[in-house]
Amino acid sequence: MASWPDYAAAEFAQLGSLIWTVAAVLVFAIGLSRIYLGVHYPSDVIAGYLAATIWVSTLVALDRLHVHRKARKKQRAPAVARR
């Protein structure tokens, strides 16, 4: 039987996946509805998807870089003696 933190972490990961899936479906549906209603050309919607993908990818990459640098800085820091 799994311990409580393992179960909670797995449940949180599943919830995160569900949220990302619902968000992706919603974004896709909104794009299709804009085309269907004649408000935008398909090329406009595809360009919006592309711009959003580039933006999110950039932010994810910057976040991972920040976390990596923070972890390296923590490893290099000398141990400080407590008084």
C-alpha positions as CSV (number, residue, x, y, z in Angstrom):
1,M,0.0,0.0,0.0
2,A,1.3,3.4,-0.9
3,S,2.0,6.0,1.7
4,W,0.0,9.2,1.9
5,P,2.5,11.6,0.2
6,D,2.9,9.2,-2.7
7,Y,-0.9,9.0,-3.2
8,A,-1.3,12.7,-2.9
9,A,1.4,13.4,-5.4
10,A,-0.1,10.9,-7.9
11,E,-3.5,12.4,-7.4
12,F,-2.2,15.9,-7.9
13,A,-0.4,14.8,-11.1
14,Q,-3.6,13.3,-12.5
15,L,-5.5,16.5,-11.7
16,G,-2.8,18.6,-13.5
17,S,-3.1,16.4,-16.6
18,L,-6.8,16.7,-16.5
19,I,-6.6,20.5,-16.3
20,W,-4.2,20.7,-19.2
21,T,-6.3,18.4,-21.3
22,V,-9.5,20.4,-20.7
23,A,-7.7,23.6,-21.4
24,A,-6.3,22.3,-24.7
25,V,-9.8,21.0,-25.8
26,L,-11.3,24.4,-24.9
27,V,-8.7,26.3,-26.8
28,F,-9.2,24.1,-29.9
29,A,-13.0,24.4,-29.7
30,I,-12.9,28.2,-29.4
31,G,-10.6,28.4,-32.4
32,L,-13.0,26.2,-34.5
33,S,-16.0,28.3,-33.4
34,R,-14.2,31.5,-34.5
35,I,-13.8,29.9,-38.0
36,Y,-17.3,28.5,-38.0
37,L,-18.8,31.9,-37.1
38,G,-16.8,33.6,-39.9
39,V,-15.1,35.9,-37.4
40,H,-11.6,34.7,-38.4
41,Y,-9.9,33.0,-41.3
42,P,-8.4,29.6,-40.7
43,S,-4.9,31.1,-41.2
44,D,-5.6,33.6,-38.4
45,V,-6.5,30.8,-36.0
46,I,-3.6,28.7,-37.0
47,A,-1.3,31.7,-36.5
48,G,-2.7,32.3,-33.1
49,Y,-2.1,28.6,-32.1
50,L,1.4,28.9,-33.4
51,A,2.1,32.1,-31.5
52,A,0.6,30.7,-28.3
53,T,2.7,27.5,-28.7
54,I,5.9,29.5,-29.1
55,W,5.0,31.7,-26.1
56,V,4.2,28.8,-23.8
57,S,7.3,26.9,-24.9
58,T,9.5,29.9,-24.2
59,L,8.0,30.3,-20.7
60,V,8.4,26.6,-19.9
61,A,12.0,26.7,-21.1
62,L,12.8,29.8,-19.1
63,D,11.2,28.3,-16.0
64,R,13.2,25.0,-16.3
65,L,16.4,27.1,-16.8
66,H,15.6,29.0,-13.7
67,V,15.0,25.9,-11.6
68,H,18.2,24.3,-13.0
69,R,20.3,27.3,-12.1
70,K,18.7,27.6,-8.7
71,A,19.5,23.9,-8.0
72,R,23.1,24.3,-9.2
73,K,23.6,27.4,-7.1
74,K,22.3,25.5,-4.0
75,Q,24.8,22.7,-4.7
76,R,27.7,25.1,-5.0
77,A,26.9,27.0,-1.9
78,P,29.3,26.1,1.0
79,A,27.7,24.8,4.1
80,V,27.3,27.6,6.7
81,A,28.0,26.6,10.3
82,R,25.1,27.4,12.6
83,R,25.8,29.1,15.9
